[in-house]
Amino acid sequence: LLVVRPGGRVFAYVNRCPHQGTPLDIWPSRIISEDRRELVCATHGARFRIEDGFCVGGPCDGDSLTRMTIKRQGKMLVFARRPEPKSDQLKSD
């Protein structure tokens, strides 16, 4: 899993690039873009919006990361066992 917390919000994704299935963070500390607005695949440089996992550039342009269902229970975060279906993810701005 990959969990990102920008501005107090929480987003969770399967840590697998849709291009070739490699983890986004194959090299530590290189997963978030310099402007801190996108996730970056270390293998091929694909860029994904943090808020919905949509690929905005690179070899998987137009595809998305697989989002995980996440809930807050008090101070804990609880994840679903299965990823959300790809059809539930946003595909546009």
PLY file of the C-alpha trace (Angstrom):
ply
format ascii 1.0
element vertex 93
property float x
property float y
property float z
element edge 92
property int vertex1
property int vertex2
end_header
0.00 0.00 0.00
0.91 3.61 -0.52
-0.62 6.22 1.79
-0.30 9.96 1.17
-1.53 12.68 3.55
-1.51 16.10 1.88
-3.09 18.86 3.96
-4.58 16.46 6.49
-6.49 14.45 3.88
-5.62 10.78 3.40
-5.36 8.89 0.10
-4.38 5.22 -0.26
-3.38 3.28 -3.38
-1.96 -0.08 -4.31
1.75 0.62 -4.75
1.87 -0.62 -8.34
2.32 1.43 -11.51
-0.33 0.49 -14.10
2.33 0.61 -16.85
4.40 -2.45 -15.84
3.32 -3.29 -12.31
6.48 -2.09 -10.56
6.23 -0.31 -7.20
6.18 3.48 -7.51
8.81 3.84 -4.80
11.43 1.43 -6.12
13.95 4.11 -5.04
13.30 5.66 -1.61
12.39 9.34 -1.29
11.53 9.84 -4.97
7.80 9.20 -4.97
6.46 12.75 -4.62
7.11 15.44 -7.23
9.15 18.50 -6.28
6.00 20.66 -6.16
4.40 17.97 -3.91
1.29 17.76 -6.15
1.86 14.40 -7.85
3.11 10.89 -7.18
5.94 9.83 -9.50
6.81 6.30 -10.59
10.54 5.88 -10.04
10.79 3.27 -12.82
9.42 5.20 -15.82
8.56 8.67 -14.51
4.77 8.35 -14.83
3.02 11.11 -12.84
-0.23 10.64 -10.91
-2.49 13.19 -9.21
-2.46 12.57 -5.48
-6.19 13.22 -5.00
-7.44 10.55 -7.43
-4.45 8.55 -8.73
-5.10 9.59 -12.36
-2.00 9.42 -14.59
-1.33 12.85 -16.09
1.92 12.02 -17.86
4.24 9.22 -18.81
3.81 5.77 -20.35
0.47 5.08 -18.63
-1.11 8.44 -19.54
-4.87 8.22 -18.97
-4.77 5.19 -16.66
-5.00 5.34 -12.85
-3.49 3.86 -9.74
-5.75 1.41 -7.93
-7.40 3.23 -5.05
-7.92 1.56 -1.67
-10.98 2.16 0.45
-9.94 3.81 3.69
-11.89 4.93 6.78
-11.00 6.71 9.98
-11.94 4.98 13.21
-10.94 7.32 15.99
-7.21 7.88 15.56
-6.74 4.81 13.36
-7.00 4.37 9.61
-8.72 1.18 8.49
-8.24 -0.24 4.99
-10.60 -2.47 3.04
-9.34 -5.91 2.03
-9.92 -5.29 -1.68
-9.06 -2.32 -3.89
-11.87 -0.18 -5.24
-12.90 -1.05 -8.81
-11.13 1.06 -11.44
-14.51 2.28 -12.72
-15.03 4.19 -9.44
-11.96 6.33 -10.01
-12.17 9.73 -11.64
-10.77 9.91 -15.16
-10.90 13.65 -15.78
-10.06 17.00 -14.20
0 1
1 2
2 3
3 4
4 5
5 6
6 7
7 8
8 9
9 10
10 11
11 12
12 13
13 14
14 15
15 16
16 17
17 18
18 19
19 20
20 21
21 22
22 23
23 24
24 25
25 26
26 27
27 28
28 29
29 30
30 31
31 32
32 33
33 34
34 35
35 36
36 37
37 38
38 39
39 40
40 41
41 42
42 43
43 44
44 45
45 46
46 47
47 48
48 49
49 50
50 51
51 52
52 53
53 54
54 55
55 56
56 57
57 58
58 59
59 60
60 61
61 62
62 63
63 64
64 65
65 66
66 67
67 68
68 69
69 70
70 71
71 72
72 73
73 74
74 75
75 76
76 77
77 78
78 79
79 80
80 81
81 82
82 83
83 84
84 85
85 86
86 87
87 88
88 89
89 90
90 91
91 92
